[in-house]
């Protein structure tokens, strides 16, 4: 019925009351808690069927689809076949089995890494879906998870909510539903008694209402749609796309070297056979040699293709996302972390983000006098009556009692503060609401900055109440209640005096609102709008919202990091300036009101945008315009938002932050990150982790390119000169594992340090591989190649190696030295610029674990797996020499870091330039 919008059937059932009776629920009392299990068994649970996630073996299967690994598997199988035919069992299977075991190790590590990430993203996805809603149950209004909803529940909807299930409209005011997620139509649908059906998955664009839940879970229209959709997965982030390009280029270079290596080895082999006059006779050992050459060439491709680059980005982002979850930031899109590392400005809300959002009425101007709420004072009875009527009627919030009789307020912090003040005055919310009937309500929205309601008093008098931004409501008033409690005309002098009171409150960082009323003659036409002029001012309320602890320090960190913080708020300009000064946002910049900015030309907006530090009385359109102008000036803009109307600005920004507590579902849907605790300091943590991700990937790229260059050159040059490659296929696969998966795990998961927030943001146009990185890569590569070439061509006399096993010992020593060069270079790569690479190393347990695992496994390969890895055990002196040669890379790294290659960066206000001398670098 709901999905077909079948109003005729609804009427035949007796309307919403008839349906409520059919599902055994009282519209005023709601569902009984004791019936929940029965209702779930009868009508279903409000959950959607999820597609099963990939198993671990699916990831193993996908990892085996790598073309180069498939070629190596074929080579290994052929090698075993030829080996068995020529050398018999078991000697003939060792080479091929060694390659197969190495492939198995690579595939297993890759699959484990991918599987753990998929589990992590699944957990994050579950966190994204944690949505609660307001319901009436057992006669009490309460907050429940949408997953606990049952058919018959009475759900309260307000602006920005996601409709949690299919339902039927009971009552409400100006309810507008955005059904674009279901129908694709952008035009909002007006819901009332004539068109009463509300579908799950849609969004409340305006108004408020109560609805009866008619269908849940897979029986809703949204559930049926979800069933047909597969998992979209994450799109590649900009950094992954960029690094895929780098990987492709390196892969092509590797392919060229692999082909050249195979051709050189094959030509040499054929020439030597021709010289020995053996060209016409071929043995199985010749076939094995050719197969070894091919396997080595394919392995060079495996080593050259840096599949670890995209893996490192995903690993680093996933690790950052997990850590940020612990820091109360839910990252919805992978690219958000990365983008935040480059952000140059944050446009933040005031209320709830910079302030605690725990509001209390601190001062009030009523009956012609300002009063401190803490000091007891009597109000004239007629003033007290109309004030309490306005407080309790002109609100979207409710005062409720729980099962223990405890009073609590459900609603926004601002409205809760005013209701709390009404209760403090001795008012009774229930009595006032029962005596006065609400005829029509226009809920608050950030465009008109007020809310109004029209009511019928017990004596039949029609009265409208209005509450909202001080200067806007004051502009709607013609009269004022004076000190005697009588309504008198609002003269120019009195209007100026009240404006001074508003400014006085605002200068004390109080949020100001005006309350007003108007009596309407005769009956009110429901088709007309609630009056917008002719009101009588009742009171000016000053609400205190203290600054959050740690906000001032967080703003200082941003300024030191070259990130400008701009406050964009709907509050009075004096309140905004007072708070902005208190938290260090407003220094020597511009504070402007939204309408002033709106009325400027595009050129003027562009000119002034970067100087704006505070924008007060701003509408969502002003916020959007500011974001557009800042992005037009090449700024990377982060925006915070909590309301439905913030959605366009969140969408337009480079990275959108929605508030987890105060934020609406519409805002959260458009955001990249949900700040679970609504705290500005959490946003700074995201920026810090964003920078850590970028730097970590740079460290890994520096490390990997060094290994690539050395592995390619040593095998290619050696093949050209000696006719054999010192590093076998199995050894190269182990090196590939060290530099790809394990290297990514070690370097891409390093936690951020405080120094990251003492440097400017990375520009979008900046090269990913910097001159500093090239200096380190080339320096380390040259050192490693010189050492390995000397050992390869003159190692036997230098190491005094003699006998039949001299070549095997030398090749094992070269392999061991090469691996230890990478181990120490991995430690060098922990910091690209600074000399002190050990800072924070002990706190990075993943890095320590990977290093220890690499060393232990290297000992096992050399000492115990010689049959498979073509190695022989080394004596203590050669082990120490291998480690010593690797260690020399560390002082070389110190020398390299003293060579200046980058131009000094422009100095920013608020932080120091990065040191360029070694004594300043630690």
C-alpha positions in Angstrom: 0.0 0.0 0.0 2.7 2.5 1.0 4.9 1.6 -2.0 2.0 2.0 -4.5 0.9 5.3 -2.7 -2.6 3.6 -2.5 -4.6 6.2 -0.7 -7.9 4.5 -1.5 -6.9 1.3 0.4 -5.8 3.4 3.3 -9.2 5.2 3.5 -11.0 1.8 3.2 -9.0 0.7 6.3 -10.1 3.8 8.2 -7.0 5.9 7.6 -3.9 5.9 9.8 -6.0 5.3 12.9 -7.5 2.2 11.2 -4.0 0.8 10.3 -2.8 1.5 13.9 -5.7 -0.4 15.2 -5.0 -3.3 12.8 -1.4 -3.5 14.0 -2.6 -3.2 17.6 -0.9 0.1 18.6 -2.2 3.2 20.3 -1.0 6.3 18.4 -0.5 8.3 21.6 1.2 5.5 23.6 3.2 3.8 20.9 4.4 0.2 20.9 4.8 -1.6 24.2 8.4 -2.7 24.8 7.1 -6.2 25.7 5.7 -6.6 22.2 9.0 -5.9 20.3 10.1 -9.5 19.9 6.7 -10.7 18.7 6.5 -7.8 16.2 10.0 -8.6 14.8 9.0 -12.2 14.4 5.7 -11.2 12.7 6.7 -8.3 10.5 10.4 -8.7 10.2 13.5 -6.9 11.4 14.6 -3.4 10.2 17.8 -4.7 8.6 18.8 -5.2 5.0 20.2 -8.4 3.7 23.9 -7.9 3.2 25.9 -9.6 0.4 28.4 -12.1 2.0 31.9 -10.6 2.2 34.8 -12.3 0.4 36.5 -15.2 2.1 40.2 -15.4 2.7 40.6 -18.0 -0.1 39.0 -15.5 -2.5 41.8 -13.1 -1.8 44.3 -15.9 -2.3 42.7 -16.8 -5.6 42.8 -13.1 -6.7 46.5 -12.8 -5.7 47.3 -15.8 -7.9 45.8 -14.0 -10.9 48.9 -11.9 -11.3 50.3 -12.5 -14.8 54.0 -12.6 -13.8 53.3 -15.0 -11.0 51.4 -17.3 -13.4 54.4 -17.3 -15.8 56.7 -18.1 -12.8 54.4 -21.0 -11.7 54.6 -22.4 -15.3 58.4 -22.0 -15.2 58.6 -23.8 -11.8 56.4 -26.7 -13.1 58.5 -27.1 -16.2 61.7 -26.9 -14.1 60.4 -29.7 -11.9 59.5 -31.8 -14.9 62.9 -31.3 -16.6 64.7 -31.7 -13.3 63.0 -35.0 -12.5 63.9 -36.3 -16.0 67.6 -35.4 -15.7 68.5 -35.5 -12.0 65.8 -37.7 -10.6 63.9 -37.3 -7.2 64.5 -35.3 -5.0 67.4 -33.3 -6.4 65.5 -32.4 -9.6 62.6 -30.7 -7.8 64.5 -28.3 -5.6 64.8 -25.3 -8.0 61.2 -25.5 -9.1 59.9 -26.2 -5.6 61.9 -23.2 -4.3 60.1 -20.9 -6.8 56.7 -22.4 -5.9 57.3 -21.9 -2.1 58.4 -18.3 -2.7 55.3 -17.6 -4.8 53.1 -19.2 -2.1 54.7 -17.0 0.6 54.2 -13.8 -1.6 50.5 -14.8 -2.3 49.8 -15.6 1.3 51.2 -12.4 2.7 49.4 -10.4 0.0 46.1 -12.2 0.7 46.4 -11.8 4.5 47.0 -8.1 4.1 44.1 -7.6 1.7 41.7 -9.7 3.8 42.5 -7.8 7.0 41.9 -4.5 5.1 38.5 -5.8 3.9 37.5 -6.7 7.5 38.6 -3.3 8.6 36.5 -1.5 5.9 33.5 -3.8 6.9 33.8 -2.6 10.5 34.0 1.1 9.3 30.9 0.5 7.1 29.0 -0.8 10.1 30.0 2.3 12.1 28.7 4.5 9.2 25.3 2.9 9.5 24.8 3.5 13.2 21.7 5.8 13.0 19.2 6.5 15.8 15.8 8.0 15.7 13.1 9.3 18.1 10.1 7.2 18.8 7.2 7.0 21.3 7.1 3.8 23.2 5.2 2.9 26.4 3.8 6.4 26.3 7.4 7.9 26.5 9.5 9.6 23.9 12.9 7.9 23.5 15.9 7.5 21.2 16.4 4.1 19.6 18.6 2.6 16.9 16.9 2.4 13.5 17.7 -1.4 13.5 15.4 -1.8 16.6 12.3 -0.2 14.8 9.2 -2.4 14.4 6.0 -2.2 12.5 3.6 0.0 14.6 6.4 2.3 16.0 5.5 6.0 16.2 8.5 7.8 14.7 9.2 11.5 15.1 10.8 13.1 12.0 12.6 16.5 11.8 14.7 18.4 9.3 17.7 16.4 8.1 16.6 13.0 9.3 16.8 9.9 7.1 13.4 8.2 7.1 14.2 4.9 8.8 11.3 2.7 7.3 8.2 2.9 5.2 5.4 4.7 7.1 2.2 6.6 7.1 1.9 10.3 8.1 0.0 10.8 11.4 0.5 14.6 12.0 3.0 17.3 11.4 3.9 20.7 9.9 5.3 21.6 6.5 6.8 18.2 5.9 8.9 18.1 2.7 10.6 14.8 1.7 13.5 14.5 -0.7 12.8 11.2 -2.6 15.7 11.6 -5.0 17.6 8.6 -3.5 14.7 6.4 -4.6 13.1 8.1 -7.6 15.9 10.3 -8.9 13.5 13.2 -8.9 15.1 16.3 -7.4 11.8 18.0 -6.6 10.9 17.6 -2.9 7.5 16.0 -2.1 5.0 17.7 0.3 3.6 15.1 2.7 0.2 15.6 4.5 -3.1 13.8 5.1 -3.8 13.8 1.3 -0.5 12.3 0.4 0.4 10.4 3.6 3.0 7.8 2.5 6.7 8.2 3.5 9.3 5.8 2.1 12.4 4.6 4.0 15.8 5.8 2.7 14.4 9.3 1.8 15.4 12.5 3.6 13.4 15.1 5.5 14.2 18.4 3.7 11.9 20.6 5.8 9.3 20.5 8.6 8.5 17.9 11.3 6.0 15.1 11.7 5.0 11.9 13.3 4.6 8.7 11.3 3.4 5.2 11.9 5.9 2.5 10.7 4.1 0.3 8.1 7.0 -1.8 6.7 10.6 -2.5 7.8 13.8 -4.0 6.4 13.7 -6.0 3.2 9.9 -5.3 2.9 10.5 -1.6 2.4 11.0 0.0 -1.1 14.6 0.9 0.0 15.2 -2.7 1.1 14.1 -4.1 -2.3 16.4 -1.6 -4.0 19.4 -2.5 -1.8 18.9 -6.2 -2.7 19.5 -5.4 -6.4 22.7 -3.4 -5.7 26.1 -4.8 -5.3 29.0 -3.4 -3.3 30.5 -0.4 -5.2 33.8 -0.5 -3.4 36.1 2.4 -2.9 37.2 4.4 -6.0 41.0 4.8 -6.3 42.2 7.9 -4.4 44.2 10.6 -6.4 47.4 9.5 -4.8 46.8 5.8 -5.9 46.0 7.0 -9.4 49.3 9.0 -9.5 51.3 6.1 -8.1 49.7 3.7 -10.5 51.2 5.8 -13.2 54.6 5.7 -11.6 54.3 1.9 -11.2 53.4 1.5 -14.9 56.5 3.5 -16.0 58.8 1.5 -13.6 57.2 -1.7 -14.8 57.9 -0.9 -18.4 61.5 -0.1 -17.6 61.7 -3.4 -15.7 60.3 -5.2 -18.7 62.9 -3.7 -21.0 65.7 -4.8 -18.6 64.2 -8.3 -18.2 64.1 -8.8 -22.0 67.6 -7.4 -22.4 68.8 -9.7 -19.5 67.2 -12.8 -21.1 68.6 -11.9 -24.6 72.1 -11.3 -23.2 72.2 -14.5 -21.2 70.7 -16.5 -24.1 73.1 -15.0 -26.8 76.1 -15.6 -24.5 75.0 -19.2 -23.9 74.5 -19.9 -27.6 77.8 -18.2 -28.6 79.6 -20.3 -25.9 78.0 -23.5 -27.3 79.0 -22.5 -30.9 82.6 -21.9 -29.7 82.6 -25.4 -28.1 81.1 -26.8 -31.3 78.2 -28.1 -29.3 75.5 -26.2 -31.2 74.0 -29.2 -32.8 73.8 -31.3 -29.6 71.3 -30.2 -26.9 70.9 -31.8 -23.5 68.3 -31.5 -20.8 70.7 -29.4 -18.7 70.9 -26.9 -21.5 67.1 -26.7 -21.4 67.2 -26.1 -17.6 69.8 -23.3 -18.1 67.5 -21.6 -20.7 64.6 -22.1 -18.3 66.6 -20.5 -15.5 67.4 -17.5 -17.7 63.7 -17.1 -18.5 62.7 -17.5 -14.8 65.3 -14.9 -13.8 64.0 -12.5 -16.5 60.4 -13.0 -15.4 61.5 -12.5 -11.7 63.2 -9.2 -12.7 59.7 -8.1 -14.0 58.2 -9.2 -10.6 60.8 -7.1 -8.7 60.5 -4.2 -11.1 56.7 -3.9 -11.1 56.1 -2.0 -7.8 52.7 -3.4 -7.0 53.5 -2.3 -3.5 52.9 1.3 -4.4 49.0 1.2 -4.5 49.1 -1.4 -1.7 51.1 1.1 0.4 48.6 3.8 -0.1 45.7 1.5 0.8 47.5 0.2 3.8 48.5 3.6 5.0 45.0 5.0 4.5 43.3 2.0 6.1 45.7 2.2 9.1 45.0 5.9 9.4 41.2 5.3 9.2 41.4 2.7 12.0 43.5 5.0 14.2 41.2 8.0 13.5 38.2 5.8 14.6 39.8 5.6 18.0 40.2 9.4 17.8 36.5 9.9 17.2 36.7 10.6 13.4 34.8 8.2 11.1 36.4 8.5 7.6 33.7 7.7 5.0 35.9 8.1 1.9 39.5 6.9 1.6 40.7 9.9 -0.3 39.6 12.2 2.5 42.6 11.4 4.7 44.9 12.1 1.8 43.2 15.4 0.8 43.2 16.6 4.4 47.0 16.4 4.5 47.1 19.1 1.8 44.3 21.4 3.2 45.2 25.0 3.4 42.1 26.3 5.2 39.2 25.1 7.4 35.8 26.8 7.4 34.3 25.8 10.7 31.0 26.3 12.4 31.0 27.9 15.9 28.3 26.2 17.8 29.2 22.7 18.9 32.5 22.6 17.0 34.5 25.4 18.7 32.1 25.5 21.6 30.8 22.7 23.9 27.2 22.8 22.6 26.0 22.6 26.2 23.9 25.7 26.3 22.4 27.6 29.3 20.5 30.9 29.4 22.9 33.3 31.1 21.2 36.6 30.8 17.7 37.8 29.7 16.2 41.2 28.8 12.5 41.2 29.7 10.0 43.8 30.9 12.4 46.6 30.0 15.4 45.4 32.1 18.4 43.1 31.6 18.5 40.3 34.3 21.1 37.8 35.3 19.4 34.4 35.3 21.2 33.3 38.5 19.8 36.2 40.5 16.2 35.6 41.6 13.7 38.2 40.2 9.9 38.4 39.9 8.2 39.1 36.6 4.7 40.6 36.2 2.2 37.8 35.9 1.0 38.7 32.4 4.7 38.9 31.2 5.5 35.5 32.8 2.4 33.9 31.2 3.1 35.1 27.6 6.9 34.4 28.0 6.2 30.7 29.1 3.6 30.3 26.3 6.2 31.4 23.7 8.9 29.2 25.3 6.8 26.0 25.4 4.8 26.5 22.2 7.4 27.9 19.8 9.7 24.9 20.0 10.5 21.8 18.1 11.7 20.1 21.2 9.9 18.3 24.0 10.1 17.9 27.8 9.6 14.2 28.6 9.7 12.0 31.7 11.3 8.6 31.8 10.0 5.5 33.6 11.6 6.8 36.9 9.8 10.2 36.6 13.1 12.0 35.7 12.6 15.0 33.5 14.7 15.3 30.3 14.6 17.5 27.2 14.8 16.1 23.7 15.9 18.6 21.1 18.6 20.9 19.9 21.0 22.5 22.5 19.6 26.0 21.9 16.0 25.0 22.3 16.9 22.8 25.3 18.5 25.8 27.0 15.4 28.0 26.5 13.0 25.1 27.7 15.3 24.6 30.7 14.9 28.3 31.5 11.1 28.0 31.2 11.1 25.1 33.7 13.4 27.2 35.9 10.8 29.9 35.9 8.3 27.4 37.3 6.5 26.6 34.1 4.8 23.3 33.3 5.4 22.2 29.8 2.7 19.5 29.8 -0.1 21.8 31.1 0.8 24.7 28.7 0.9 22.3 25.7 -2.4 20.6 26.6 -4.2 24.0 27.1 -3.0 25.6 23.9 -3.7 24.0 20.5 -1.0 24.4 17.7 -2.7 25.2 14.4 0.4 25.6 12.2 4.1 25.5 12.6 7.0 26.8 10.4 10.1 25.1 11.8 13.4 26.9 12.1 15.6 26.9 9.0 18.9 28.7 8.4 17.6 30.7 5.5 15.0 32.8 7.4 16.8 32.3 10.8 13.6 32.1 12.8 10.7 29.7 13.6 7.1 30.6 14.1 3.9 28.9 15.3 0.3 29.9 15.3 -1.9 28.7 18.2 -5.4 28.8 19.7 -5.5 29.9 23.3 -8.0 28.4 25.8 -10.2 31.6 25.4 -10.3 31.1 21.6 -7.8 33.9 20.8 -5.5 33.1 17.8 -1.9 34.0 18.8 1.3 33.6 16.8 4.7 33.2 18.5 8.1 33.8 16.9 11.6 33.0 18.0 14.9 33.5 16.2 18.0 35.7 15.3 17.8 38.9 17.4 18.0 41.6 14.7 15.7 39.6 12.4 12.9 39.1 15.0 13.4 42.7 16.3 12.8 43.9 12.7 9.5 42.1 12.7 8.3 43.9 15.9 6.2 47.1 16.1 5.6 46.9 19.9 7.4 46.0 23.1 6.5 44.9 26.6 7.7 47.6 29.0 8.6 47.4 32.7 5.0 47.6 33.7 4.2 44.5 31.6 2.1 46.5 29.1 2.6 46.4 25.3 3.7 49.8 24.0 4.9 51.1 20.7 8.5 50.3 19.7 10.0 53.7 19.1 13.3 54.3 17.3 15.0 55.1 20.7 13.7 51.9 22.3 14.8 49.9 19.2 18.3 51.4 19.5 18.4 50.6 23.3 17.4 47.0 22.6 20.0 46.8 19.9 22.6 48.0 22.4 21.4 45.2 24.8 21.8 42.6 22.0 25.4 43.9 21.3 26.2 44.0 25.0 25.2 40.3 25.3 27.0 39.4 22.1 30.3 41.2 23.3 30.2 38.8 26.3 30.2 35.9 23.8 26.5 35.1 24.4 24.3 33.8 21.6 21.2 36.1 21.4 17.7 35.2 20.4 14.5 37.3 20.5 11.0 36.0 21.5 7.9 37.7 20.2 4.1 37.3 19.8 1.2 38.7 17.8 -2.6 38.3 18.4 -4.5 37.6 15.2 -8.0 39.0 14.8 -10.8 36.5 13.9 -10.0 33.0 12.4 -6.7 32.1 10.8 -6.7 30.9 7.2 -4.5 27.8 7.2 -3.6 28.3 3.5 -1.8 31.6 4.4 1.7 32.0 5.9 2.1 32.9 9.5 2.4 36.7 9.9 5.8 38.1 9.4 5.3 41.7 10.8 3.5 43.5 13.6 4.9 41.4 16.5 5.3 42.5 20.1 8.8 41.8 21.6 8.7 39.7 24.8 12.3 39.1 25.6 16.0 39.0 24.4 17.7 35.9 25.6 21.5 35.6 26.0 22.6 32.0 25.8 26.1 30.9 27.0 28.0 28.3 25.1 31.5 27.9 26.6 34.5 27.3 24.4 35.6 23.6 24.2 38.8 22.7 26.1 41.7 22.4 23.7 40.2 24.5 20.9 42.7 27.4 21.4 45.6 25.0 21.2 44.1 23.2 18.1 43.7 26.6 16.3 47.4 27.4 17.2 48.5 24.0 15.7 46.6 24.8 12.5 48.2 28.3 12.2 51.6 26.8 12.8 50.9 24.2 10.0 50.0 26.9 7.5 46.2 26.1 7.7 44.0 29.2 8.0 40.9 28.7 10.3 37.8 30.6 9.3 34.6 30.8 11.5 31.4 30.7 9.5 28.4 31.0 11.8 24.7 32.1 11.8 25.3 34.0 15.1 25.4 37.8 15.7 28.7 39.3 14.5 29.7 40.6 18.0 29.1 37.1 19.5 31.1 35.6 16.6 34.0 38.1 17.0 34.2 37.6 20.8 34.4 33.8 20.4 36.8 34.0 17.5 39.2 36.2 19.5 38.9 33.9 22.5 40.0 30.9 20.4 42.7 32.7 18.4 40.9 32.7 15.0 40.3 36.5 14.7 43.7 38.2 14.6 44.1 41.0 12.0 41.8 39.6 9.4 38.3 40.6 8.3 35.0 39.9 10.1 32.0 40.3 7.8 28.3 39.5 7.8 26.9 37.1 5.3 24.5 39.6 3.6 27.5 42.1 3.1 29.5 39.3 1.4 26.5 38.2 -0.6 26.0 41.7 -2.1 29.6 42.1 -3.3 30.6 41.6 -6.9 32.4 38.4 -7.9 35.7 40.3 -8.2 35.2 41.8 -4.7 34.3 38.4 -3.3 37.5 36.9 -4.8 39.6 39.7 -3.5 38.3 39.6 0.1 37.8 35.8 0.5 41.3 35.0 1.7 41.3 37.8 4.3 38.0 36.7 5.9 38.5 35.2 9.3 34.9 35.5 10.6 31.6 35.4 8.6 28.6 36.0 10.9 24.9 35.8 10.1 25.8 33.7 7.2 23.2 31.6 5.2 24.1 28.3 3.6 24.4 30.1 0.3 27.0 32.5 1.8 29.0 29.5 3.1 28.8 27.9 -0.4 29.9 31.1 -2.1 32.9 31.5 0.3 34.0 27.9 -0.3 33.7 28.4 -4.1 35.8 31.6 -4.0 38.5 30.0 -1.8 38.8 27.0 -4.1 39.0 29.4 -7.1 42.1 30.9 -5.4 43.7 27.4 -5.3 43.0 26.8 -1.7 42.3 23.2 -0.5 39.2 23.8 1.6 37.9 21.8 4.5 34.3 22.6 5.7 32.4 21.6 8.8 28.6 21.4 8.8 25.8 19.9 10.8 22.5 21.0 9.2 20.7 19.9 6.1 21.4 23.3 4.5 25.2 22.7 4.9 25.0 19.9 2.4 25.9 22.0 -0.7 29.0 23.5 1.0 30.1 20.1 2.3 29.7 18.7 -1.3 31.5 21.7 -2.9 34.5 21.5 -0.5 37.6 19.4 -1.0 36.8 17.6 2.3 33.6 17.8 4.2 33.3 17.2 8.0 29.8 16.4 9.4 29.1 16.5 13.1 28.3 13.1 14.6 26.2 14.3 17.5 24.5 17.5 16.2 24.7 16.6 12.5 21.7 15.6 10.4 21.7 12.4 8.3 21.7 14.6 5.2 24.9 16.4 6.2 26.5 13.1 7.1 25.6 11.7 3.7 27.4 14.5 1.9 30.5 14.5 4.2 33.8 12.7 3.8 34.5 12.5 7.5 32.0 12.3 10.4 33.4 13.9 13.6 31.9 11.7 16.3 32.5 14.0 19.2 31.8 17.3 17.3 35.2 18.6 18.5 37.4 20.9 16.4 40.5 19.3 17.9 39.4 16.0 16.1 39.5 17.8 12.8 43.2 18.8 13.5 44.0 15.1 14.2 42.6 14.2 10.7 44.9 16.8 9.2 47.8 15.4 11.1 47.1 11.8 9.9 46.5 13.1 6.4 50.0 14.5 6.3 51.4 11.3 7.9 49.8 9.3 5.1 51.5 11.5 2.4 54.9 11.4 4.1 54.7 7.6 4.8 54.0 6.9 1.1 57.0 9.1 0.1 59.2 7.2 2.5 58.1 3.9 1.0 58.5 5.1 -2.6 62.1 6.3 -1.7 62.9 2.9 -0.2 61.3 0.9 -3.1 62.9 2.8 -5.9 66.3 2.2 -4.4 65.7 -1.6 -4.2 64.4 -1.5 -7.8 67.3 0.3 -9.3 70.0 -1.9 -7.5 68.2 -5.2 -8.2 67.8 -4.4 -11.9 71.3 -3.1 -12.5 73.1 -5.8 -10.6 71.4 -8.6 -12.5 71.5 -6.9 -15.9 75.2 -5.8 -15.8 76.3 -9.1 -14.3 74.4 -11.0 -17.0 76.0 -8.9 -19.7 79.6 -9.4 -18.3 79.7 -12.8 -16.6 76.8 -14.6 -18.3 75.0 -15.4 -15.0 72.8 -13.4 -12.6 74.0 -13.4 -9.0 70.5 -13.2 -7.6 68.3 -16.2 -8.4 64.5 -16.2 -9.0 63.8 -17.4 -5.5 66.1 -14.8 -4.0 64.5 -12.0 -6.1 61.0 -13.1 -5.0 62.1 -12.8 -1.3 63.6 -9.3 -2.0 60.3 -8.5 -3.8 58.4 -9.5 -0.6 60.7 -7.4 1.6 60.3 -4.3 -0.5 56.6 -4.6 -1.5 54.3 -6.1 1.1 56.6 -6.0 4.2 58.1 -2.6 3.2 54.7 -1.1 2.8 53.6 -2.6 6.1 56.6 -1.1 7.9 56.8 2.3 6.4 53.2 3.1 5.4 51.9 2.5 9.0 54.2 4.9 10.9 52.2 7.1 13.3 52.4 10.9 12.8 54.8 13.0 14.8 54.2 16.6 16.1 56.8 17.9 13.6 54.4 17.2 10.7 52.3 20.2 11.9 55.3 22.6 11.8 55.6 22.6 8.0 53.4 24.1 5.3 50.7 22.0 3.4 51.8 20.1 0.3 50.7 21.9 -2.8 48.5 20.1 -5.4 51.1 20.9 -8.1 54.1 19.7 -6.1 55.9 16.6 -7.5 55.3 13.5 -5.4 58.9 12.4 -5.8 60.9 15.4 -4.6 64.5 16.4 -5.3 65.3 15.4 -1.7 64.0 11.9 -2.4 66.0 11.6 -5.6 69.1 12.7 -3.8 68.6 9.9 -1.2 67.6 7.3 -3.8 70.6 8.0 -6.1 73.1 8.2 -3.2 72.1 4.9 -1.7 71.8 3.2 -5.1 75.3 4.3 -6.1 76.7 3.0 -2.8 75.0 -0.4 -3.0 75.8 -0.9 -6.7 79.5 -0.1 -6.2 79.7 -2.6 -3.3 77.8 -5.3 -5.1 79.7 -4.9 -8.4 83.0 -5.0 -6.6 81.9 -8.2 -4.8 80.5 -9.7 -8.0 83.6 -9.2 -10.1 86.4 -9.2 -7.5 84.8 -10.9 -4.5 86.7 -14.1 -4.4 90.2 -12.6 -4.0 88.9 -9.8 -1.6 87.1 -12.3 0.6 89.9 -14.9 0.1 87.5 -17.6 -1.1 88.9 -20.8 -2.6 87.6 -24.2 -3.5 84.6 -25.7 -5.3 82.0 -23.9 -3.3 83.7 -20.4 -3.6 81.1 -19.2 -6.2 78.2 -20.4 -4.1 79.6 -18.7 -1.0 80.2 -15.5 -2.9 76.7 -15.4 -4.5 75.1 -16.1 -1.0 77.3 -13.4 0.5 76.2 -10.9 -2.3 72.5 -11.9 -1.7 72.9 -11.5 2.1 74.7 -8.2 1.8 72.0 -6.9 -0.6 69.2 -7.8 1.8 71.0 -6.1 4.8 71.6 -3.0 2.7 67.8 -2.9 2.3 67.1 -3.5 6.0 69.3 -0.6 7.0 68.0 1.6 4.1 64.5 0.9 5.4 65.5 2.4 8.7 67.1 5.3 6.8 63.8 5.9 5.0 61.9 6.6 8.3 62.8 10.3 7.7 63.4 11.8 4.3 64.9 15.1 5.6 66.0 14.7 9.3 69.2 12.9 10.4 67.7 11.5 13.6 65.8 8.5 12.0 65.4 6.7 15.4 62.9 9.2 16.8 59.6 7.4 17.7 60.9 4.1 16.3 60.2 2.1 19.5 56.6 3.3 19.5 56.1 2.0 16.0 55.7 -1.7 16.9 54.7 -2.7 13.3 58.0 -1.3 12.0 60.0 -3.2 14.7 58.0 -6.4 14.0 58.7 -6.2 10.2 62.4 -5.6 10.8 62.8 -8.5 13.2 60.7 -10.8 10.9 62.9 -9.9 7.9 66.2 -10.6 9.7 65.0 -13.9 11.2 63.6 -15.1 7.9 66.9 -14.1 6.1 68.9 -16.2 8.6 66.6 -19.1 8.0 66.8 -18.8 4.2 70.6 -18.6 4.2 71.4 -21.2 6.9 68.6 -23.8 6.4 66.8 -23.3 3.1 69.9 -23.5 0.8 68.5 -26.3 -1.3 65.5 -24.1 -2.3 67.1 -20.7 -2.3 70.5 -21.6 -3.9 72.3 -20.4 -0.8 75.0 -22.0 1.4 75.6 -21.3 5.2 78.0 -18.4 5.9 80.5 -18.3 8.7 80.3 -15.6 11.5 82.9 -13.3 9.8 80.9 -13.1 6.5 77.6 -12.6 8.5 79.2 -9.7 10.4 80.7 -8.3 7.2 77.3 -8.4 5.4 75.7 -6.6 8.4 78.6 -4.1 8.5 78.3 -3.2 4.7 74.6 -2.7 5.2 75.2 -0.5 8.3 77.6 1.8 6.3 74.5 2.9 4.4 73.4 4.8 7.6 76.4 7.2 7.8 76.1 7.6 4.1 72.5 8.7 4.5 73.7 11.3 7.1 76.2 12.7 4.6 73.5 12.7 1.8 71.1 14.7 4.0 73.7 17.4 4.4 73.6 18.1 0.7 71.1 20.9 0.0 68.9 20.2 -3.0 65.6 22.1 -2.4 65.2 25.8 -2.5 64.4 27.3 1.0 60.6 27.3 1.4 58.7 30.6 1.8 58.3 31.5 5.4 54.7 31.4 6.8 53.5 33.4 9.7 53.1 31.3 12.8 55.8 28.7 12.3 59.5 28.3 11.5 61.1 27.2 8.2 62.2 23.6 7.9 65.9 23.4 9.0 68.5 23.0 6.2 71.6 22.4 8.4 72.3 19.0 10.1 72.7 20.6 13.6 69.2 22.1 13.3 67.6 19.0 12.0 67.4 16.9 15.1 
